[in-house]
Structure formats: structure tokens, C-alpha cells
Amino acid sequence: MRIQSIDVLRGIAILGILLMNIYFHGIITVGYVPFDITPQTDMWVDTFNAIFADGRFRTLFCILFGAGLAIQIKSCKKKGLNYQDFLKSRLNWLMIFGIIHGVFIFGGDILFLYSVCALVIIKKLTLPTRELFRKAKKWLIIGAVLNILFSALVIWSTGIEPEMVRGSDLFLEEYSSWVGNYDYQVTIQAIIAAFIVISSPLWVFWQVAGLMLLGVYFYRSGFFKRGLTTSQFKTFVLAAAAVTSLDIFMRFSYFNVGSEMSSLLASISAIFMSILYIHGVIYLLKNNHRWIDVFKAPGRMAFTLYIMQSVVLAILLRWAFPEVHLTASMIDYLAMAVGMILFQLVFANWYLSQFKQGPLEALWRKAYLASFAKKQAKLQPAES
């Protein structure tokens, strides 16, 4: 059941990421720009995002990325392969795909950063189980502290500035610069992708790496089969509710720092919520709720679906219907995301009924296996 739960969770994570990213697939530099008078539906959607979406699925995907590394290590040991060389081949190619995706399609790419983080911690993946958990916990605490300091620095350096609103001269200027100008889009996306990776040791690296180590620990300790105990479940619910409530308060407060602090709080509450999501899926599988299996196919072709989201939404929101950003409210973006999620859910289940792998999964596998084979061929003469 361990692999089954990971596949289901990966499917939920990759589809759920769309709920977070939908606002940035159009104009990544501004995301969702509020109206001068906030619609009531925006408040409801923002509350929904705070509880169920923001940071949750990215954090869940990080944990599952770590679990995937643990699965690959176990497979390599069973086959007598050097797991470090094998993982490096996989991650190097994923990094290449991430660069292409981040620069030319969507600047909010996670593949490049995840590959870098995984390569940095590769030697720590086989630590004893207890030490692995301690290391994960330590890095998550470091990540939280650095996030607080980084957020404070951003607030201090930017000062109190008027919030951009829909229809303002500032928004229209950014809209005009972005829409239909591919050279400008590529330039900005390259800058954003480079900034995220270069600055990551100051904020996000520690959390991403810590979550990956946590995923390895969860896999090796059997958490993906048993879930939380009753007391642990209650503790995580209370922690998630407390931090999320504070996040919601900051979102609707009149403080100019609300947005920055909300992002920070979401990254912390996401850890508790993502573990609750894992527990929920395990509970459903244990109790034979077979409908949850519909997410297995998206989980097995998560790479393809992730890139598909970026390509399809770039075409629709930047070229075919760019004017949607002038009038769309949060409920409109939510409807777009749900429509895309339902399409990908149906598509993934149909595709894997016809083929064994998603197209990008097959391409990635062919590329990293070729690289690994070349590396092994070079090592053999030296060893003999």
C-alpha cells in the first residue's frame, strides 16, 4: 500500500499545485492583482486558499519527492547499482528540463530548485533513520527562522508602498509590457528562476531540503502505510488550525505587511496540513475507498502534467485570451484551475490505459539511463 499511497498523493499534489500557480501563469511578475473594491467572492476564495491550497501542495510534493528518492535508492541497492551515480543522472536531467521550463515557459518552475536541493543532500539520504529525522527537523527549523528573517528583510527594504490595484496605470503598464512580448517574458522568467536558486540558501533551500529528508524518513519508517496516531492527528489539526487562523487574519488585516507575513505563515502551516493530507489518503485507502485511486494515474505522470499545465495556460492566458487578466476575479481563476484539473484527471487515466508511461517520463527515463550507462562504462575500465 506504501507505493499506492505515494502515487495517489503525488497525483493530488501535482493537480493541487495548479490551485496555487493559476494566478501566476498569466503575468508572473504580479500574480493576482486585487480590485479597488474587493469582491465578496475574493474573500471566500482567499480563505479557501489559506486553509486548503497555499503552500500545501508544494510542501506535499517536496515530501513525496524525498520519498521518490528513497524508492530509487532501495531499487538501486536491490540491483547492485551505485545509487549516487544513478540519482545524479536522474537529477541532472531533471535540472535541464527545469531550466528549459523555467526560462522559456513558466518562471515559477520548481524542478530546477528541487534538483539542486536533492543533489546537495544526496549523501545524507542513507543516514540512519533517527538521525535522518533529526536532520530533517533541524533543517525545517532553520528554514522557518531564515524565512522569518528573509520576510522581515523584504518588508524593511521595500517599505510601505501603495498596493497595486486592477486598472491602475502601474498594472496596465505591466500588463502591456508582458502580454504578447515573448522576449520580455523569457528575460523576466530567466531572472526569476536564477534569483530563486541563487538566493535559496537564504530562505527556501533549507525548507525544501528538510521536507525531502522528511519524505525519505516517512518512506523508510513506514509512515506511508500507517499514518498518524490519534494523538498525533489531534496535535497536527490544532497546529494547522492555529497557524492558518493567524494567516487568514493577516490576509484580511489592514497591515501593509500582511501579504508577506501571510506567505510566511502559509509555508509553516503547510507542513502540518500536508502531513494531514497524507494521513487522510492513507485512511481512505485502508478503508477501501477505491474512488481515491483515480488520482493514481496523475501521480504516475506528474512530470508530464506539470509541464502541460504551464504550456496550456501560457497559450491560453498570455496569447489566446490575455484580456482575461483585466477583469477576472479569484473565483474566475479558481474555475479555470478546476477545469484544468478535471481535464488532466481524465487525460491521465485515459493515457495510462493506452501507454505504460507519460511522454515526458519516458523521455526523461531514456535520457538519464543513457547518461548513467555512459558513466558506468567509463568506470569499468578504471576498475578492471
Disulfide bonds with the S-S distance in Angstrom:
none
